[in-house]
Amino acid sequence: MHKDLSRLFQIAKAPSRTIIGLMSGTSLDGLDIAVCRFDGSGPGTKVSLLQFKTVSYPPAVKGRLKPISSKPQVDLQEVTLINAWLGSYFAELINNALAEWNIRPEQVDIIASHGQTIFHAPYFQHQLEHYGNATLQIADADHIAVKTGIITLSDFRQKHIAAGGEGAPLALYGDYLMFSDQLEHRLLLNIGGIANFTWLPALQMTENSAILPGVFSTDTGSGNTLMDQYVQQNFPGKQYDEDAELALSGKVNETLLEQLLELPFFSLAFPKTTGPEVFSLKHLEQVLKEVEAQDVDPKVQVNVALEHKRISPVDVLATLAKFSSIGIVRAIAATIPADTKYKVYVSGGGMHNPLLIRNLEEQLAMKMESTESLGLNPDAKEAVLFALLANECISGPEIHIEGQPAVAMGKISLPA
């Protein structure tokens, strides 16, 4: 037997595993690295976060990723080259982090790499007759495995699609295992570039097991992606609206908000997935152009009228924060049974946007908590979730969740 397969077999049989989870989102802000310890697998798994950091991408890295991300046409040579380069870059960041934490590579059992999504294409979006759901993540895992010396699992979304899913959101599996509760109805809200939530009704106990009827996960629409893209375009030197300082100085433009909410995505049945391909700066610019051109006095020179009517950038940001919150709240209202008492636990970069959180709490008429109150750093949650998927792939039983593929996700790359 190959030595790495033999090691993998031993890892799978062990009572506990140390797994590094990697997550790089569509916002392209950096790589999350989470070192996790898993005791057991399946229901009852115990997860401990041992180390965590986010390594921010320098401008040169963002400059390579942006031209090939969320665009229907890109340079295929660039994609091919960056796929290998990014895998090596991830390995370098992992090796540096392990050295910083005084962790030897041989102390780590598995790396779980989500990769970098460069295009997400569910069928409802492309509508091409001969094709189904599809998605593409890069950062080649063989390069990670060889350059770290650690067995690496990657490409988790492909199995979900192959088994009939849309490849997202995958948080459902980890949220189910880590956060289900016997007494409390919970909604796990993650606000990344795209916002999504997992609905976890309270467990119903039987003589032999606990069952969780009605659990599901869905994307809701834009989280941070439109706000971040707009800031980067209109405020040179800024990557995002820190503490919502810009948006808080603006006012919601109701006409712009109404037209943004006419996006066809919102009329699709739940659960559903989406990405920056739909919630794009190009679409926002088109809607802005249409709104600013409304009710222009034909007697006034067009360019002067448009300049006079131009929506200020801070008003656009205030509107986008409201747009993201309404998408989330409408999704909750459409899918959670009326009069159900539940708690919302939030994670992801959007939880640091005070205007977005204020909008949500006002519209939901409740205070939200972060996953910190459940024992998990909210900034690390997504990286931990992919580490958990790797743990389940290697040693877990089948997870049967109604309406979801019961599959082990992750392709295995050996170091040698």
Buried (B, 14 or more C-beta within 10 A) or exposed (E): EEEBEEBBEEBBEBEBBBBBBBBBBBBBBBBBBBBBBBBBBEBEBEBBBEBBBBBEBEEEBBEBBEEBBBBEEBEEEEBEEBBBBBBBBBBBBBBEBBEEEEBEBEEBBBBBBBBBBBBBBBEBBBEEEEEEBBBBBBBBBBBBBBBBBBBBBBBBBBBBBBEEBBBBBBBBBBBBBBBBBEEBBBBBBBBBBBBBBBBBBBBEEEEEEEEBEBBBBBBBBBBBBBBBBBBBEEBEEEBBBEEBEBBBEBEBBEBBBEBBBEBEBBEBEEBBBBBBBBBBBEBBEEBBEEBBEEEBEEEEEEEEBBEEBEBEBBBBBBBBBBBBBBBBBBBBEEBBEEEEEBBBBBBBBBBBBBBBBBBBBEBBEEEBEBBBEBEBBBBBBBBBBBBBBBBBBBBBEEBEBEEBBEBBBBBBBBBE
